[in-house]
């Protein structure tokens, strides 16, 4: 009989219609979890969740804005109503709005902060309350980025949010460890997704400047996420794991290439 590491676990993953979030959902479902897949795009949500459910079962899609506090509360409630409990959350939803610092608009700034920070913060809050009510602990995982460690052109606001999420993971250790809830973050580097593949030079550029010779795949990131959500990582908390093929160790800029 195949071992299902996440059997009887219920996990919410936001921003999971494609890319890293989708692969995390796929790996969770493959490992036996009941997965609640969220994305702001209803069509992507329906397609992604149906595809996973067809192969692995136990995946439902709930579309909506993961930056909305009201929606987040409803998402947690709907997940518990559907599966009876909640054991882990991946706050993966985030937006990237490029722009020069000197001309960056207040509207763009607020949008990035609301989705990346407020959405993650209040999703963790709602999930933690449910986990405490259940009394069995749980796991929270934030999606940071190498841009929270290394400056990147036109990403001042975005980089701020990603660094802040790592601090949030540390801070919540104080309040949630006694409830047996561990909190961590992963910081992906350049990753091949549906979006980045649209950039004709993306894979070539990041293959040149990444020490391991290629950008990450979504599976590279998902495998790390699965570990941090698993029972094997219950004593790991307040930590941030960079997954970038070594890029931040030497930090060559993609803007310096000829």
GUBAPA-746177 format. One record per residue (C-alpha): residue number from 1; residue in one letter; x, y, z. Coordinates in steps of 0.1 Angstrom, whole numbers. Example, Ala and Ser with C-alpha at 12.3 -4.5 7.8 and 13.67 -1.06 7.14 Angstrom:
2
(1 "a" (123 -45 78))
(2 "s" (137 -11 71))
This chain:
258
(1 "x" (0 0 0))
(2 "x" (13 34 -10))
(3 "x" (22 56 20))
(4 "x" (2 89 20))
(5 "x" (21 113 43))
(6 "x" (-7 138 43))
(7 "x" (-36 115 48))
(8 "x" (-63 132 69))
(9 "x" (-47 166 65))
(10 "x" (-66 196 51))
(11 "x" (-46 223 35))
(12 "x" (-56 257 20))
(13 "x" (-33 271 -8))
(14 "x" (-40 306 -21))
(15 "x" (-30 319 -54))
(16 "x" (-28 284 -68))
(17 "x" (-44 285 -102))
(18 "x" (-11 280 -118))
(19 "x" (27 281 -112))
(20 "x" (42 273 -78))
(21 "x" (8 273 -59))
(22 "x" (-7 248 -84))
(23 "x" (23 224 -80))
(24 "x" (21 226 -42))
(25 "x" (-16 216 -45))
(26 "x" (-7 188 -68))
(27 "x" (20 174 -45))
(28 "x" (-2 177 -15))
(29 "x" (-31 159 -31))
(30 "x" (-7 132 -44))
(31 "x" (4 127 -8))
(32 "x" (-31 122 4))
(33 "x" (-42 157 16))
(34 "x" (-76 172 11))
(35 "x" (-67 204 -7))
(36 "x" (-86 237 -9))
(37 "x" (-73 255 -40))
(38 "x" (-78 292 -42))
(39 "x" (-72 317 -70))
(40 "x" (-86 351 -78))
(41 "x" (-94 339 -113))
(42 "x" (-125 317 -112))
(43 "x" (-117 300 -145))
(44 "x" (-82 291 -134))
(45 "x" (-95 279 -100))
(46 "x" (-121 256 -116))
(47 "x" (-97 242 -142))
(48 "x" (-68 236 -117))
(49 "x" (-89 221 -90))
(50 "x" (-108 198 -114))
(51 "x" (-75 186 -129))
(52 "x" (-61 176 -95))
(53 "x" (-94 161 -83))
(54 "x" (-96 139 -114))
(55 "x" (-62 124 -108))
(56 "x" (-59 124 -70))
(57 "x" (-93 133 -55))
(58 "x" (-100 155 -26))
(59 "x" (-94 189 -42))
(60 "x" (-120 217 -42))
(61 "x" (-116 251 -58))
(62 "x" (-128 283 -41))
(63 "x" (-122 314 -62))
(64 "x" (-118 348 -46))
(65 "x" (-94 376 -37))
(66 "x" (-70 364 -10))
(67 "x" (-61 400 -2))
(68 "x" (-97 405 11))
(69 "x" (-100 400 48))
(70 "x" (-137 391 45))
(71 "x" (-130 366 18))
(72 "x" (-102 350 38))
(73 "x" (-125 344 68))
(74 "x" (-150 328 45))
(75 "x" (-124 307 28))
(76 "x" (-113 292 62))
(77 "x" (-149 287 72))
(78 "x" (-158 270 39))
(79 "x" (-128 247 41))
(80 "x" (-138 236 76))
(81 "x" (-174 231 65))
(82 "x" (-163 210 36))
(83 "x" (-136 188 52))
(84 "x" (-143 192 89))
(85 "x" (-110 208 100))
(86 "x" (-80 227 88))
(87 "x" (-44 216 95))
(88 "x" (-22 237 73))
(89 "x" (-22 268 51))
(90 "x" (1 281 24))
(91 "x" (-2 318 19))
(92 "x" (10 318 -17))
(93 "x" (-11 345 -32))
(94 "x" (9 376 -42))
(95 "x" (12 402 -69))
(96 "x" (42 418 -85))
(97 "x" (38 454 -97))
(98 "x" (71 466 -112))
(99 "x" (79 503 -110))
(100 "x" (106 528 -103))
(101 "x" (107 540 -68))
(102 "x" (106 577 -77))
(103 "x" (74 573 -97))
(104 "x" (57 545 -79))
(105 "x" (21 553 -72))
(106 "x" (2 551 -39))
(107 "x" (-24 530 -55))
(108 "x" (1 504 -67))
(109 "x" (18 504 -33))
(110 "x" (-14 498 -14))
(111 "x" (-24 470 -38))
(112 "x" (9 452 -33))
(113 "x" (7 456 5))
(114 "x" (-29 445 7))
(115 "x" (-25 413 -13))
(116 "x" (10 403 -2))
(117 "x" (10 414 34))
(118 "x" (-25 419 47))
(119 "x" (-38 388 28))
(120 "x" (-10 366 43))
(121 "x" (-13 381 78))
(122 "x" (-51 377 81))
(123 "x" (-51 343 64))
(124 "x" (-26 331 90))
(125 "x" (-47 347 118))
(126 "x" (-79 331 107))
(127 "x" (-63 297 102))
(128 "x" (-45 298 135))
(129 "x" (-77 306 154))
(130 "x" (-93 275 138))
(131 "x" (-62 253 146))
(132 "x" (-63 265 182))
(133 "x" (-100 257 184))
(134 "x" (-92 222 171))
(135 "x" (-64 217 196))
(136 "x" (-42 196 174))
(137 "x" (-16 221 162))
(138 "x" (-9 228 125))
(139 "x" (14 245 100))
(140 "x" (15 279 84))
(141 "x" (38 286 54))
(142 "x" (44 320 39))
(143 "x" (57 326 4))
(144 "x" (86 350 5))
(145 "x" (112 356 -23))
(146 "x" (149 362 -29))
(147 "x" (138 398 -35))
(148 "x" (134 400 2))
(149 "x" (171 392 6))
(150 "x" (187 409 -25))
(151 "x" (177 442 -41))
(152 "x" (161 439 -75))
(153 "x" (154 467 -99))
(154 "x" (119 481 -99))
(155 "x" (108 459 -70))
(156 "x" (112 481 -39))
(157 "x" (76 476 -28))
(158 "x" (74 439 -36))
(159 "x" (107 432 -19))
(160 "x" (95 450 12))
(161 "x" (66 426 15))
(162 "x" (86 395 10))
(163 "x" (112 405 37))
(164 "x" (82 414 60))
(165 "x" (67 379 56))
(166 "x" (99 363 68))
(167 "x" (98 386 99))
(168 "x" (62 376 104))
(169 "x" (72 339 104))
(170 "x" (97 347 132))
(171 "x" (74 368 152))
(172 "x" (45 343 152))
(173 "x" (68 318 170))
(174 "x" (62 338 201))
(175 "x" (24 335 200))
(176 "x" (18 302 183))
(177 "x" (44 277 194))
(178 "x" (25 270 226))
(179 "x" (-4 259 204))
(180 "x" (19 235 185))
(181 "x" (16 256 153))
(182 "x" (48 259 134))
(183 "x" (54 289 111))
(184 "x" (79 291 83))
(185 "x" (86 308 50))
(186 "x" (102 298 17))
(187 "x" (119 322 -6))
(188 "x" (120 311 -42))
(189 "x" (145 325 -67))
(190 "x" (140 326 -104))
(191 "x" (114 299 -113))
(192 "x" (100 286 -145))
(193 "x" (63 292 -145))
(194 "x" (36 299 -171))
(195 "x" (42 336 -165))
(196 "x" (80 336 -166))
(197 "x" (81 314 -197))
(198 "x" (64 342 -216))
(199 "x" (97 361 -213))
(200 "x" (118 348 -242))
(201 "x" (151 355 -224))
(202 "x" (142 344 -189))
(203 "x" (154 309 -188))
(204 "x" (186 317 -207))
(205 "x" (195 346 -185))
(206 "x" (189 328 -152))
(207 "x" (206 297 -164))
(208 "x" (237 318 -169))
(209 "x" (237 336 -136))
(210 "x" (224 308 -113))
(211 "x" (253 287 -99))
(212 "x" (234 254 -104))
(213 "x" (230 263 -141))
(214 "x" (193 266 -143))
(215 "x" (163 284 -127))
(216 "x" (141 265 -103))
(217 "x" (111 245 -115))
(218 "x" (78 247 -96))
(219 "x" (85 211 -84))
(220 "x" (118 223 -67))
(221 "x" (98 248 -47))
(222 "x" (68 225 -40))
(223 "x" (90 197 -26))
(224 "x" (105 221 -1))
(225 "x" (70 234 8))
(226 "x" (57 199 13))
(227 "x" (86 191 37))
(228 "x" (80 222 58))
(229 "x" (43 213 61))
(230 "x" (49 177 70))
(231 "x" (52 160 104))
(232 "x" (89 157 97))
(233 "x" (93 194 101))
(234 "x" (71 200 132))
(235 "x" (102 212 152))
(236 "x" (112 237 125))
(237 "x" (96 271 131))
(238 "x" (104 307 125))
(239 "x" (127 298 96))
(240 "x" (131 310 60))
(241 "x" (144 287 34))
(242 "x" (159 302 2))
(243 "x" (155 280 -29))
(244 "x" (175 297 -57))
(245 "x" (202 274 -70))
(246 "x" (228 295 -51))
(247 "x" (219 328 -67))
(248 "x" (218 349 -35))
(249 "x" (252 335 -24))
(250 "x" (269 354 -53))
(251 "x" (241 377 -64))
(252 "x" (250 385 -100))
(253 "x" (225 409 -115))
(254 "x" (205 400 -146))
(255 "x" (209 436 -156))
(256 "x" (246 434 -158))
(257 "x" (246 408 -187))
(258 "x" (258 421 -221))
